[in-house]
Amino acid sequence: MAQGSEVPVAPVTTTVSLGRLQRLPVRRLIQIVLAIIIIAFVAIGSYKTLTLPPEDRYSASTWKAFVISGVALGGIYALVALGYTLVYGVLRMINFAHGEVMMMGCFVSFFFAEAYAESGFLNRSPFVALAIIFAIAMVASCCIAMLLERVAYRPLRSAPRLVPLITAVGASLFLQNTALGFFGPETQAYPVPDILGGDKTWTVLGITMARIQVVVIVTAVLAVIGLTLFISRTKVGKSIRAVAEDREIASLMGIDVDRAILITFAIGGLLAGVAAVQFGMTFGQVNFHIGFSLGIAAFTASVLGGIGSIRGAALGGLILGLLYSVGPALLFTGFHIPAPFQLQDVITFSVLVLVLIFRPGGILGSGEQEKV
């Protein structure tokens, strides 16, 4: 052998034998067991509820009322969820203050609605009064959303993701406490015009519904269709989609990134303003805390449907609204749980946890792919 030549050495391969338990897909097994438990609970609870004695059982008309109420509530969730999904689609950020944006719009419009009700203008000219109330709520929510973007989020746009998230939580608490300081802790009764009162109904496709529920459902459908067309057909919408795809390339192509992001927040604020008036008239109340609970529910709806997807936000809002309205009666009544409707928030958080476990991308989502 020549001096200095190298002798090739075969790589040493170490074979590690895994035990049977180590080879098992533990995460998958946990998901399967959890899914079996959930399915069993839903099946048993539904069966026990539907087979209660006739005197303890909900009537068919009551179930129909639950479903209609759930669809209407889902429409409100969808309007707020669209704001979450738009901002996430563009900035990859969860704007946890969006529920409070809706709450502030509800409060601002409340004072005008109360003044119109006391003067009789709300019932004397309901269409004009409602148009003004909706416009005021939309402008108020839109201005607050744009102010948040300009003051709280824009300076942190290049910061790590955790920083804007913490800022959003801080902005949410700031708006809550601002409303508490200015408007007080009391729950205010939101005025409703007589033409949309609880005893006034319309029959649509053979289904009798309260008029305010019809307004909510129709408005939500129109908002989803209009937003979809705006994003896909208009020049501004296409610029928003370009910024959502790649901000740097969009900027090089001559798109004003700051303007596109500001418009995104403005659109979310406008939709939140519409949801604010509808929430106030549907539930007849407003207080400083409604933004938190409704914001969590709308965020859950956007995650359920696929955050970043407009259609996903609408679908998630509909499903969550139905679960929120029908779920407690269907799942808990058979177990004779007292006050089952006090557990509605349990359903909301349970849905959020389950979606994150089984399908983090949501029903219409697929990971990080852009949907806007």
C-alpha positions as CSV (number, residue, x, y, z in Angstrom):
1,M,0.0,0.0,0.0
2,A,1.4,3.4,-1.0
3,Q,2.3,5.7,1.9
4,G,-0.2,8.4,2.5
5,S,-3.1,6.5,0.8
6,E,-6.3,6.5,2.7
7,V,-8.2,3.4,3.5
8,P,-11.9,3.9,3.1
9,V,-13.8,3.2,6.3
10,A,-17.3,1.9,6.0
11,P,-19.7,4.1,8.0
12,V,-20.9,2.5,11.2
13,T,-24.6,2.2,11.3
14,T,-26.2,1.9,14.7
15,T,-29.6,0.2,14.6
16,V,-31.8,1.2,17.5
17,S,-34.6,-1.2,18.1
18,L,-37.7,0.6,19.2
19,G,-40.1,-1.0,21.6
20,R,-43.7,-1.6,20.6
21,L,-44.9,1.4,22.7
22,Q,-42.3,3.7,21.2
23,R,-43.4,2.7,17.7
24,L,-47.1,3.6,18.4
25,P,-48.3,7.0,17.1
26,V,-49.2,8.3,20.5
27,R,-50.7,11.6,19.3
28,R,-52.9,9.8,16.8
29,L,-54.1,7.3,19.4
30,I,-55.0,10.2,21.8
31,Q,-57.0,11.8,19.0
32,I,-58.8,8.6,18.2
33,V,-59.7,8.0,21.9
34,L,-60.8,11.6,22.3
35,A,-62.9,11.5,19.2
36,I,-64.6,8.3,20.4
37,I,-65.4,9.9,23.8
38,I,-66.8,13.0,22.1
39,I,-69.0,11.0,19.7
40,A,-70.2,8.8,22.5
41,F,-71.1,11.9,24.7
42,V,-72.9,13.6,21.8
43,A,-74.8,10.4,20.9
44,I,-75.8,9.5,24.4
45,G,-76.7,13.1,25.3
46,S,-78.8,13.6,22.2
47,Y,-80.6,10.2,22.7
48,K,-81.4,10.9,26.3
49,T,-82.7,14.4,25.4
50,L,-84.9,13.2,22.5
51,T,-86.3,10.3,24.5
52,L,-87.4,12.3,27.5
53,P,-91.0,11.9,28.7
54,P,-93.4,14.1,26.6
55,E,-94.0,16.5,29.4
56,D,-90.2,17.1,29.8
57,R,-89.4,17.1,26.1
58,Y,-88.9,20.2,23.9
59,S,-91.6,20.6,21.3
60,A,-90.9,20.7,17.5
61,S,-91.7,24.5,17.5
62,T,-89.1,25.0,20.2
63,W,-86.4,23.2,18.3
64,K,-87.3,25.2,15.2
65,A,-86.9,28.4,17.3
66,F,-83.5,27.2,18.5
67,V,-82.4,26.6,14.9
68,I,-83.6,30.0,13.7
69,S,-82.0,31.7,16.6
70,G,-78.8,29.9,16.0
71,V,-78.7,30.9,12.3
72,A,-79.3,34.5,13.2
73,L,-76.6,34.4,15.9
74,G,-74.3,32.8,13.4
75,G,-74.8,35.7,11.1
76,I,-73.6,38.1,13.8
77,Y,-70.6,35.8,14.5
78,A,-69.8,35.7,10.8
79,L,-69.8,39.5,10.4
80,V,-67.3,39.8,13.3
81,A,-65.3,36.8,12.2
82,L,-64.7,38.4,8.8
83,G,-62.7,41.1,10.5
84,Y,-60.5,38.5,12.2
85,T,-60.0,36.6,9.0
86,L,-59.2,39.7,6.9
87,V,-56.5,40.9,9.3
88,Y,-55.0,37.5,9.7
89,G,-55.0,36.9,5.9
90,V,-53.0,40.1,5.3
91,L,-50.8,40.4,8.4
92,R,-50.8,36.9,9.9
93,M,-51.9,38.5,13.1
94,I,-54.8,37.8,15.4
95,N,-56.5,41.2,16.3
96,F,-57.9,40.3,19.7
97,A,-59.1,43.9,20.1
98,H,-61.6,43.4,17.2
99,G,-64.4,42.4,19.6
100,E,-63.9,45.6,21.5
101,V,-64.1,47.5,18.1
102,M,-67.6,46.1,17.7
103,M,-68.4,46.9,21.3
104,M,-67.4,50.6,20.9
105,G,-69.6,50.9,17.8
106,C,-72.5,49.4,19.7
107,F,-72.1,51.9,22.5
108,V,-71.7,54.9,20.2
109,S,-74.8,54.0,18.2
110,F,-76.7,53.2,21.4
111,F,-76.8,56.9,22.5
112,F,-78.2,57.9,19.1
113,A,-80.8,55.1,19.2
114,E,-81.8,56.1,22.7
115,A,-82.2,59.7,21.7
116,Y,-84.3,58.8,18.7
117,A,-86.4,56.5,20.8
118,E,-87.1,59.2,23.4
119,S,-88.0,61.7,20.7
120,G,-90.2,59.2,18.9
121,F,-88.2,59.5,15.7
122,L,-87.2,55.9,15.9
123,N,-90.8,54.7,15.4
124,R,-92.0,57.6,13.4
125,S,-89.3,57.2,10.7
126,P,-87.7,53.8,11.4
127,F,-85.9,53.4,8.1
128,V,-84.2,56.8,8.3
129,A,-83.4,56.3,11.9
130,L,-82.0,52.8,11.4
131,A,-79.9,54.0,8.4
132,I,-78.4,56.8,10.6
133,I,-77.8,54.4,13.5
134,F,-76.1,51.8,11.3
135,A,-74.0,54.5,9.6
136,I,-72.8,55.9,13.0
137,A,-71.9,52.5,14.3
138,M,-70.0,51.7,11.1
139,V,-68.1,55.0,11.2
140,A,-67.3,54.7,14.9
141,S,-66.0,51.1,14.6
142,C,-64.1,51.9,11.4
143,C,-62.3,54.8,12.9
144,I,-61.3,52.9,16.0
145,A,-60.1,50.0,13.9
146,M,-58.0,52.3,11.7
147,L,-56.7,54.1,14.8
148,L,-55.6,50.8,16.3
149,E,-53.8,49.9,13.1
150,R,-52.0,53.2,12.8
151,V,-51.0,53.6,16.5
152,A,-50.7,50.1,17.9
153,Y,-49.9,47.8,15.1
154,R,-48.1,49.6,12.3
155,P,-45.0,50.4,14.4
156,L,-44.7,46.7,15.3
157,R,-45.1,45.3,11.8
158,S,-41.5,44.1,11.5
159,A,-41.4,42.8,15.1
160,P,-41.7,39.1,16.1
161,R,-45.2,37.7,15.9
162,L,-45.5,37.5,19.7
163,V,-45.1,41.3,20.1
164,P,-48.2,42.4,18.0
165,L,-50.2,39.6,19.7
166,I,-49.4,41.0,23.2
167,T,-50.2,44.5,21.9
168,A,-53.6,43.3,20.6
169,V,-54.4,41.9,24.0
170,G,-53.4,45.2,25.6
171,A,-55.5,47.1,23.1
172,S,-58.5,44.9,24.0
173,L,-58.1,45.6,27.7
174,F,-57.6,49.3,27.0
175,L,-60.8,49.6,25.0
176,Q,-62.7,47.5,27.6
177,N,-61.6,49.7,30.5
178,T,-62.2,52.9,28.4
179,A,-65.8,51.9,27.9
180,L,-66.1,51.0,31.6
181,G,-64.8,54.4,32.6
182,F,-66.9,56.4,30.1
183,F,-70.1,54.4,30.1
184,G,-70.1,52.6,33.4
185,P,-70.6,48.9,34.3
186,E,-74.4,48.9,34.0
187,T,-76.0,47.0,31.2
188,Q,-78.0,49.5,29.0
189,A,-81.2,48.5,27.2
190,Y,-80.7,49.0,23.4
191,P,-83.8,50.5,21.8
192,V,-85.5,48.6,19.1
193,P,-88.1,50.1,16.7
194,D,-91.6,48.7,16.8
195,I,-91.3,47.4,13.3
196,L,-88.5,45.0,14.4
197,G,-90.0,44.2,17.8
198,G,-89.9,40.7,19.2
199,D,-93.6,40.1,18.5
200,K,-93.3,41.2,14.8
201,T,-92.6,38.3,12.4
202,W,-92.1,37.6,8.7
203,T,-92.7,34.3,7.0
204,V,-89.9,33.3,4.7
205,L,-90.1,30.1,2.7
206,G,-92.8,28.9,5.0
207,I,-90.8,29.6,8.1
208,T,-92.0,32.2,10.6
209,M,-89.1,34.3,12.0
210,A,-88.7,37.4,14.0
211,R,-88.1,40.4,11.8
212,I,-84.8,41.2,13.4
213,Q,-83.6,37.7,12.7
214,V,-84.4,38.0,9.0
215,V,-82.5,41.3,8.9
216,V,-79.5,39.7,10.5
217,I,-79.4,36.7,8.3
218,V,-80.0,38.7,5.1
219,T,-77.3,41.2,6.1
220,A,-74.8,38.5,6.8
221,V,-75.4,36.8,3.4
222,L,-75.1,40.1,1.6
223,A,-71.9,41.0,3.5
224,V,-70.2,37.7,2.6
225,I,-71.2,38.0,-1.0
226,G,-70.2,41.7,-1.3
227,L,-66.9,41.2,0.5
228,T,-66.1,38.2,-1.7
229,L,-66.8,40.2,-4.9
230,F,-64.9,43.2,-3.5
231,I,-61.8,41.2,-2.8
232,S,-61.8,39.3,-6.1
233,R,-63.1,41.9,-8.6
234,T,-62.0,45.4,-7.5
235,K,-58.5,46.9,-7.9
236,V,-58.3,47.6,-4.1
237,G,-59.3,44.1,-3.4
238,K,-56.7,42.7,-5.7
239,S,-54.1,44.9,-4.0
240,I,-55.1,43.5,-0.6
241,R,-54.7,40.0,-2.0
242,A,-51.3,40.9,-3.4
243,V,-50.1,42.3,0.0
244,A,-51.5,39.2,1.7
245,E,-49.4,37.0,-0.7
246,D,-46.1,38.9,-0.3
247,R,-45.7,42.4,1.1
248,E,-42.3,43.0,-0.3
249,I,-43.1,42.0,-3.9
250,A,-46.3,43.9,-3.7
251,S,-44.4,47.0,-2.7
252,L,-42.0,46.5,-5.5
253,M,-44.9,46.3,-7.9
254,G,-46.0,49.8,-6.9
255,I,-48.8,48.8,-4.4
256,D,-49.1,51.0,-1.3
257,V,-48.8,48.4,1.4
258,D,-49.7,50.7,4.3
259,R,-52.8,51.9,2.5
260,A,-53.9,48.3,1.6
261,I,-53.5,47.2,5.3
262,L,-55.4,50.3,6.5
263,I,-58.2,49.5,4.1
264,T,-58.3,46.0,5.4
265,F,-58.8,47.2,9.0
266,A,-61.4,49.7,7.8
267,I,-63.4,47.0,6.1
268,G,-63.3,44.9,9.3
269,G,-64.4,47.9,11.3
270,L,-67.3,48.6,9.0
271,L,-68.5,45.0,9.3
272,A,-68.1,45.1,13.1
273,G,-70.3,48.3,13.1
274,V,-73.1,46.4,11.3
275,A,-72.7,43.5,13.7
276,A,-72.8,46.0,16.7
277,V,-76.3,47.3,15.8
278,Q,-77.6,43.9,15.0
279,F,-76.3,42.5,18.3
280,G,-77.8,45.4,20.3
281,M,-81.2,45.0,18.7
282,T,-81.2,41.2,18.8
283,F,-80.3,40.9,22.5
284,G,-81.6,44.4,23.5
285,Q,-78.6,45.3,25.6
286,V,-75.1,46.7,25.5
287,N,-72.3,46.8,28.1
288,F,-68.6,47.1,28.2
289,H,-68.0,43.3,28.3
290,I,-69.9,42.2,25.2
291,G,-66.9,42.7,23.0
292,F,-64.9,40.1,24.9
293,S,-67.4,37.2,24.8
294,L,-68.5,37.9,21.3
295,G,-64.9,38.4,20.1
296,I,-63.9,35.0,21.5
297,A,-66.9,33.4,19.8
298,A,-66.2,35.1,16.5
299,F,-62.5,34.2,16.7
300,T,-63.6,30.6,17.3
301,A,-65.8,30.8,14.3
302,S,-63.0,32.0,12.1
303,V,-60.7,29.2,13.3
304,L,-63.5,26.6,12.8
305,G,-64.1,27.7,9.3
306,G,-60.5,28.3,8.4
307,I,-58.9,31.6,9.4
308,G,-57.9,33.5,6.4
309,S,-60.9,32.3,4.4
310,I,-64.0,34.5,3.9
311,R,-66.3,31.6,3.2
312,G,-64.7,29.8,6.1
313,A,-65.6,32.6,8.4
314,A,-69.2,32.6,7.3
315,L,-69.4,28.8,7.6
316,G,-67.8,28.8,11.0
317,G,-70.1,31.5,12.2
318,L,-73.2,29.5,11.1
319,I,-72.0,26.3,12.7
320,L,-71.0,27.9,15.9
321,G,-74.2,29.9,16.1
322,L,-76.2,26.6,15.7
323,L,-74.0,24.9,18.3
324,Y,-74.4,27.8,20.7
325,S,-78.2,27.8,20.4
326,V,-79.1,24.1,19.9
327,G,-76.1,22.5,21.7
328,P,-77.0,23.1,25.4
329,A,-80.6,21.9,25.0
330,L,-79.6,18.8,22.9
331,L,-76.6,17.7,24.8
332,F,-77.2,18.6,28.4
333,T,-81.0,18.4,29.0
334,G,-81.0,14.6,28.9
335,F,-78.4,14.5,31.7
336,H,-80.8,16.7,33.8
337,I,-78.1,19.3,34.2
338,P,-79.6,22.4,35.8
339,A,-79.6,25.6,33.7
340,P,-78.0,24.0,30.6
341,F,-77.9,27.3,28.7
342,Q,-75.5,28.6,31.2
343,L,-73.0,26.3,29.6
344,Q,-73.1,27.9,26.2
345,D,-69.6,29.4,26.6
346,V,-68.3,25.9,27.5
347,I,-69.4,24.8,24.0
348,T,-67.5,27.8,22.4
349,F,-64.2,27.1,24.2
350,S,-64.6,23.3,23.6
351,V,-65.1,23.8,19.9
352,L,-62.0,26.0,19.8
353,V,-59.8,23.4,21.6
354,L,-61.2,20.5,19.5
355,V,-60.6,22.4,16.2
356,L,-57.0,23.2,17.2
357,I,-56.5,19.5,18.1
358,F,-58.1,17.8,15.1
359,R,-57.9,20.3,12.3
360,P,-55.8,23.4,13.1
361,G,-56.4,24.7,9.5
362,G,-60.2,24.7,10.0
363,I,-62.9,23.3,7.7
364,L,-62.0,25.2,4.6
365,G,-58.4,26.1,5.6
366,S,-55.2,24.3,4.7
367,G,-52.3,25.3,6.9
368,E,-50.8,28.7,6.0
369,Q,-52.0,29.0,2.5
370,E,-53.6,32.4,1.8
371,K,-57.4,32.4,1.3
372,V,-58.2,36.1,1.1
